[in-house]
């Protein structure tokens, strides 16, 4: 597959903050990979000046400004991270493209003059699902920056609720980190894995209940919970806590079934990671999963909030070793071919250079897998 070439661009992403989230991780991957493709890329975030009479905060801020202390210490970021005391035009560098990556950045990006770059809103989920400023968040979807969405359901929502066109660009996962290891072993008893989260929309309580129902039918079935919010969790199940990025592949390969019980999900990058490591996936039909989870072909899929159906699918995979291996291998092959960073970055490049793409919901970039 030959990807189209584009001129060298100056691209800036606006971060909400520099801590670890799935959305920030995706943006940092985009930044690194667009730089590797020859573009000038940097990250900006709104972080106020610290008064000199607050010595510790003042010193840390200056060390970070000077590059002696990293703003991002959880990811190998290879582009500059620029602190802006405010996101007004006087602080924001000139560029060819500027991308808001969270709802609060959209109004300030919309006010920037043309020299700061063509304006885009990179939407990775329907943010109104979990924030309190619901009306304000919804208002940002009607603002001038053009929408780039990560999944079809987000594009449909933008069109049906806000009458806003969008272009769909699906981000990938790092297949260099989640390498394909030969001789994948599936264990008996079966080991299940699930990311822990406190947001109700993630459906973790459903996932735990479904697992416990399945465990009554499958002796020896175990569950491991991982993620930043699982640290210190009191539960009878195994807790892995926050696993360092280089160790995540080991975690996936050490388990057989990945459970993703979300009620509604932007995309579901952990599912892609698990599938890349040949975990058999049990997921809900949560929106994002429709991009890669095809029932009985690449995963087992059940309706959101249907705990019994989710439990039934866990039992099926735990008891049927042949089906477990088939779904794991088919899912792995499918995501590695169809959801890649090369395709995603080429899609973004088309967005930055072709204003005619925005024709309706989920307009195509013209860059697809072979």
N, C-alpha and C positions, 0 to 999 in steps of 0.2 A: 504494500500500500504506500503510495507516494502522497505525502502531505504537502499542501500548498505552502509556498514561501511568502513571507511578508517582510516589509522593511523593519529596520530596528526601531523599536518603540520605547518611550519613557512611560513606565507604568507605576502607579502608586495605589496601594491598598490601604484603606483606613480600618485599623483594628479597634475593637471596643476596649480592649486592655491587652496585656501581654501574657496572661496566664493560660494554663492548659484547658482547652475545650476542644470538642470535635470540630467545631467551626473554625477556630483559630488554626488548628493543625492543618486543615484543608487549605486555608489561605497561605500558610507558610510553605506548603508543598507547591502550590501554584507559583509562589514567588521564586522559590529556588529553581524550579524547572523552567520557568519563563526566562530567568537569567541564563540558565544553561543553553537556552535556544538563541541567545545573543541579544536579549533586550536589557535595557537599563531598568531595574526594578528596585523599589524600596517600600518599606512599610512605615506608615505614620500613625500616631495615636495621640489623643488629647490628654496630656498630663501636665498639670499646672506647675509653674515655678514654685519651688519650696523656699520660704524665707531663710535668710542666712542665720537667723537666730534659732532655727531648728537644726542644730548641727548634724545629727545623724541623717535625717532626711535630705538635707541640703547636700551633704557630702556624697551620699549614694546616688542622688540624681546627677550630680556633676560627673562622678566616675562613669556613670552609664552614658551620659552625653558625650564624654570623651572616648568612649569605647573601651575603657579599662574594666568595666563591669557590665556583664550582659543584661540587656532588658529581657531576653528570652533564654532561660537556662535549662529548658526541658526539651529543646529541639535544636537540631543542627541547622540553624538559620544562616544562610549564606548571602543575604542581602542586608543593606543597612536598615536599622530600625531608628526612625527619626521621631524624637519627641517634639510635639508642637504644643506650646502653652495654650493655644486655642486653635480651632480649625478655620479661622478666618483667612481671607486671601493673603494677608500679610505674612502669615506663618507657613502656609502650604506652598511647596515648591511647584514650579511649572512642570507640566507633563503632557503626554499625549492622551492618557486615559487615567481616570481616577475612579476607584471602585469603593462604594460604601459596602461594608460587610456586616452591618447590623443596623437596626431600624433607626437608632438615634443619630447615626451619621448621615442619613439620607437628607434631612433638611439642610444641614450645613454644606454638604456636597452640592445640593441644588442651588445654593447661593454663590458658589464659586464662579469666577469669571472664566471665559472660554480658554484662557491660557493655562489653566490648571488641568485641562484634559477633558475629553469627552466623558460624560457622566454616566455611570452604571451603578445599579443596585444588585449586588450578588446575593440572591436570596437562597439560603440553604435549608429553610424550614418556614412554616407559618408561625412567626414569632409570637403572635397574639395568643397562641396556645398556652404559653407559660409565663407571660408577664402581666403586670397589673395595669400598665398604661395601654389598655386594649384599643380605645378609640384613637389615641395618638398614633399608636403603631399602625392601625389600619389606614390612617390618613397619609402615612408615608408611602403607601403603595400607589397613591394617586399622584405623587410628585414627579417632576420631569425626568430624573435619571432612568435610563432604560433598564428593564428587568432582565437579568440572566438567572435562570432557575436551574436547580440541580436534579429535578425529577418532574415527570409529566404531571403528577397531581398538583404540584405547586403552580405550574403554568396554567392548568385548568382553573384553579382557584383564582389566580390573578385575573383571568379573563371573565369568569362567571360572576365573581363578586365585585370586581373593581373595573372591569372593562379595559384592562391593560394588557397589551401584547407582551410576549416574552420570547426569549430564545433559550432552548434547553441545551445545557452543557453538563454532562455527568462527570463529576470528579471520580478519581480512581483511588486505589491504595498503593502503597509502595511495595511492588513485587520484588524489589531488591531486598527489602527487609523481610518480607514474608515469602522467602524463596520456596520453590517446589522441591521437597525432599523425597527421594525415591524410597520405595519400601514402606509406605505409610502403614502404621500398625493401628488396628482397631481392637479395643480391649474388651474382655469379659471378666467382671461386670463392666458395664458401659459407664463412661464418665461424661457428665454434662457440664457445660460452662455457660455462664450468663453474666453480662455486665450489670453491676448494681448502680442504681440511680435513685434519687429521692423525689424527682418530679413525677407526679401521678400519671402524666401522659406517657411516660416510659413503660408503664404496665408491669413494673417489677413484681408487685404484690401478686398479680395474676400469674406471672412466670413461676414464682416460688410455690404458689398453690398448685399449679398444674404439675410441677415436678413432684411435689409430695404425693399427689394423686397417682402419678405414674410409678413412683417408687413403691407404692403398695402392691402394684401388679408385677413389678420387676425387681426381684430380690438383688440387693447389692448395688443398685443404681446410686450414683453419687452426684453431688452438685458443688461446683466451685463458683464463687462470686468474686468479681474483680472490679477495679475502678477506683478512682480517687475517693469517692464517697463511701466505699466499702471499708476503708481503714477504721479499725476499732469497732466494727459492726458486731453486735451480739446476736449470734445465730447458731443453730446446730450444724449448719453446713460449713464447708471449708471456705475460708476467706483469704484471697490472695492479695488484697489491698491494691495499692498503686504499683503496677508492674512497670519497670523501666522499659522504654521503647525497644532497646535491643533484645529484651527478654520476651517480648510479646509473642513472637513466633513459637518459642518453646512452649508457652502456655497453650496456644492453640493446638500444637502437635501433641500435647500431653492429654488432650481431651478428644472425645469422639463426636459429640452432639453439641451444637451451639444453639441456645434458645434465645429468641429475640421476640419478646411479648408486647412490644410497643403498641399503644392505641393509635398514634399517628406519628410518623417519622419523616423527617426531611428526605433522607436517603437511607442511612443505616450503614455507615462505613465499617463498624465492627463486623457486620455480616460479610462484607466483602473481604475483610482480613481473614475471617474464619474460613470462608469458602476457598480463598487462595491457599490456605494451609490444609485443604481437604477435610475440613470438618463438615459433617452432615448438618444442614441447617433446618431448624423448626422455627417458623416465623408466623406472625400474623400478617394479614393483608392490610398493612398500615399506611399505604401510599407509596413510600419510597421503595418498599420491597417489590413492587410491580416491575421495577427496572431489571431485576435479576433473579427473583424467586418465582419460578414457574412450577406450579403444583405437580408433584410426582415426576418432575423432569430435572429440576435443579435443587428443589427443596420441598418440604411439606408445609403447606400454607393453610391457616385457619382464620376465621373471622376475628377481628379485634374484640377483646373482652370476653371471648368464649373460652372459659378456662377448661371446660370438659373437652372441647375439640382440640385444644392445645395439648392437653394431657394425653389424649388418644394418639396424637401424632408422635409424641415423645415415646410412648409405649411401642408404637409400630417400629420406629427406628431402633429402639433398644433391643427388640426381639428379633428383628429381621436383619441379620448381618449383611446379606446380599444387597438389600435395598439401601442400607446405610452406606455401603461402599459405592454403589452405583450413583447415588445422589451426590456423594462427596466428590467423586471423580468428575462427573458431568458438570456439577456446579463450578468446580475449580477451573475446568477447561473453558467454560463459557465466560466467566468474568475476566479471565486472563486474555481472552481474545477480544471481547466486546467493550470492556470498561478499562481503558488505559489512560495514563497521563499524557501520552503523545496525542491521543485523540482529544482529550480535554483541553490541553494547551493550544492545539491547532484550532479548536472551536472558539476559545477565547480570542485568539488572534483575529479570527474572522469577525467576531463581534466588535473588536476595536477598530477595524478598518472598513466595515461595510454597514452603513447606516440603513440599508434597505432590507435587512434581515427581519425586522420587527413587523410581521404581517398579521399575527394572530397568536393564539396560545401555542407554546412549544414549537415555535418556528425552528427549522433545521438550519444548522450551520453549513451543511454540505460536506461535512467531514464525518465519515462513518467507517466502521470496521470493514475489512475486506470480507 
